[in-house]
Amino acid sequence: MNTALITGASRGIGLGIARMLAEQGYGLTITARGQERLDAVTAELRDLGADDVVTVAADLADEDAPAAIAAAHAARFDRLDALILNAGVGSAGNIAEFPMKRYDKTFAVDVRAPFMLLQQCLPLLRTTAADSPRGARVIALGSITGVYAEPGLAAYGAAKAAMNSLIETLNVEESGAGISGTAIAPAFVDTDMSAWTRESVPQESMVGVQDIVEIAAMALRLSRQAVIPKIVVGRAGTDGYRA
Ligand SMILES: NC(=O)c1ccc[n+]([C@@H]2O[C@H](COP(=O)([O-])OP(=O)(O)OC[C@H]3O[C@@H](n4cnc5c(N)ncnc54)[C@H](OP(=O)(O)O)[C@@H]3O)[C@@H](O)[C@H]2O)c1
């Protein structure tokens, strides 16, 4: 049985990826802050075909959360085929006025937590890659703002640029042994996270959750020889280089 660990699996893109993997019979560890919502999602994922579902309610801004999440997965499963570093936060504000408290929160959740979770999961990813023709995969949710600068999104963009670099370094260090990563870097995706911008960015122009799910599914189907560091997804009505 293949297994995956998905952060931010209670809503939006993370839930879409969790549903796709449940339909493929994966064993899943899912995390987010709210236990109640995770319980509701667990029931749905089991109905869809998930082999087993472990939930961990944790705030990724907490320093110890990544280790606890990795330990919960390792306690139930003896392999990790797909690590989905999806949970993220972000808020708008120009550099001149951006509060450092919000900067610290963004970097804690979007950079420190995924780095530490990857570090904690590497032993199991290595074990899995050693005996799997597809190796083991890491899918990370970056953002187009981490690739092409967007006014008003400096902290978020810088955090997401760090994600691209983390995945590229992972590929240099580990892909020869079968663990490779892909950062998906989309423009606005139609989820709760982008609701604040619906007045200026038409909802119907936003990338669909299912588009991101399809990209993740494709990356997980590849052989261990194929390494795709980054996939940028532009939005209809733009030149493809704007959020
Ligand atoms: N939507 C977009 O326009 C867009 C565009 C580019 C990239 N992305 C990236 O895609 C990823 C998923 O975004 P989304 O649009 O699906 O977001 P979303 O709908 O807001 O969902 C975010 C998920 O992360 C969890 N989460 C939020 N803060 C958390 C924290 N501090 N600790 C643990 N879990 C937390 C949420 O659950 P709880 O609230 O229960 O904790 C939820 O499951 C993010 O990394 C985001 O930056 C999104």
PDBQT file of the ligand as one rigid body, heavy atoms in Angstrom, charges set to zero:
ROOT
HETATM    1  N1  LIG A 301      -5.269  29.855  -3.298  1.00  0.00    +0.000 N 
HETATM    2  C1  LIG A 301      -4.334  30.485  -3.981  1.00  0.00    +0.000 C 
HETATM    3  O1  LIG A 301      -4.588  31.489  -4.663  1.00  0.00    +0.000 OA
HETATM    4  C2  LIG A 301      -2.914  29.959  -3.991  1.00  0.00    +0.000 A 
HETATM    5  C3  LIG A 301      -2.060  30.373  -5.029  1.00  0.00    +0.000 A 
HETATM    6  C4  LIG A 301      -0.743  29.937  -5.029  1.00  0.00    +0.000 A 
HETATM    7  C5  LIG A 301      -0.304  29.093  -4.040  1.00  0.00    +0.000 A 
HETATM    8  N2  LIG A 301      -1.146  28.701  -3.042  1.00  0.00    +0.000 N 
HETATM    9  C6  LIG A 301      -0.608  27.841  -1.988  1.00  0.00    +0.000 C 
HETATM   10  O2  LIG A 301      -1.300  26.616  -1.990  1.00  0.00    +0.000 OA
HETATM   11  C7  LIG A 301      -1.321  26.076  -0.672  1.00  0.00    +0.000 C 
HETATM   12  C8  LIG A 301      -2.747  25.703  -0.299  1.00  0.00    +0.000 C 
HETATM   13  O3  LIG A 301      -3.550  26.876  -0.402  1.00  0.00    +0.000 OA
HETATM   14  P1  LIG A 301      -5.145  26.859  -0.429  1.00  0.00    +0.000 P 
HETATM   15  O4  LIG A 301      -5.537  27.918  -1.372  1.00  0.00    +0.000 OA
HETATM   16  O5  LIG A 301      -5.650  25.473  -0.603  1.00  0.00    +0.000 OA
HETATM   17  O6  LIG A 301      -5.425  27.390   1.055  1.00  0.00    +0.000 OA
HETATM   18  P2  LIG A 301      -6.713  27.257   2.000  1.00  0.00    +0.000 P 
HETATM   19  O7  LIG A 301      -7.927  26.911   1.210  1.00  0.00    +0.000 OA
HETATM   20  O8  LIG A 301      -6.695  28.500   2.828  1.00  0.00    +0.000 OA
HETATM   21  O9  LIG A 301      -6.353  25.992   2.912  1.00  0.00    +0.000 OA
HETATM   22  C9  LIG A 301      -5.223  26.059   3.748  1.00  0.00    +0.000 C 
HETATM   23  C10 LIG A 301      -5.048  24.729   4.474  1.00  0.00    +0.000 C 
HETATM   24  O10 LIG A 301      -3.904  24.847   5.325  1.00  0.00    +0.000 OA
HETATM   25  C11 LIG A 301      -4.319  24.697   6.696  1.00  0.00    +0.000 C 
HETATM   26  N3  LIG A 301      -3.570  25.653   7.513  1.00  0.00    +0.000 N 
HETATM   27  C12 LIG A 301      -3.621  27.016   7.437  1.00  0.00    +0.000 A 
HETATM   28  N4  LIG A 301      -2.829  27.559   8.369  1.00  0.00    +0.000 NA
HETATM   29  C13 LIG A 301      -2.274  26.535   9.059  1.00  0.00    +0.000 A 
HETATM   30  C14 LIG A 301      -1.379  26.457  10.153  1.00  0.00    +0.000 A 
HETATM   31  N5  LIG A 301      -0.898  27.557  10.760  1.00  0.00    +0.000 N 
HETATM   32  N6  LIG A 301      -1.024  25.232  10.622  1.00  0.00    +0.000 NA
HETATM   33  C15 LIG A 301      -1.508  24.116  10.046  1.00  0.00    +0.000 A 
HETATM   34  N7  LIG A 301      -2.353  24.118   8.996  1.00  0.00    +0.000 NA
HETATM   35  C16 LIG A 301      -2.740  25.323   8.517  1.00  0.00    +0.000 A 
HETATM   36  C17 LIG A 301      -5.821  24.952   6.687  1.00  0.00    +0.000 C 
HETATM   37  O11 LIG A 301      -6.524  24.272   7.723  1.00  0.00    +0.000 OA
HETATM   38  P3  LIG A 301      -6.850  24.961   9.148  1.00  0.00    +0.000 P 
HETATM   39  O12 LIG A 301      -7.338  26.340   8.877  1.00  0.00    +0.000 OA
HETATM   40  O13 LIG A 301      -7.862  24.051   9.777  1.00  0.00    +0.000 OA
HETATM   41  O14 LIG A 301      -5.551  24.925   9.892  1.00  0.00    +0.000 OA
HETATM   42  C18 LIG A 301      -6.227  24.371   5.331  1.00  0.00    +0.000 C 
HETATM   43  O15 LIG A 301      -6.340  22.971   5.413  1.00  0.00    +0.000 OA
HETATM   44  C19 LIG A 301      -0.692  27.142   0.228  1.00  0.00    +0.000 C 
HETATM   45  O16 LIG A 301       0.648  26.840   0.476  1.00  0.00    +0.000 OA
HETATM   46  C20 LIG A 301      -0.790  28.402  -0.599  1.00  0.00    +0.000 C 
HETATM   47  O17 LIG A 301       0.193  29.347  -0.254  1.00  0.00    +0.000 OA
HETATM   48  C21 LIG A 301      -2.437  29.105  -3.007  1.00  0.00    +0.000 A 
ENDROOT
TORSDOF 0
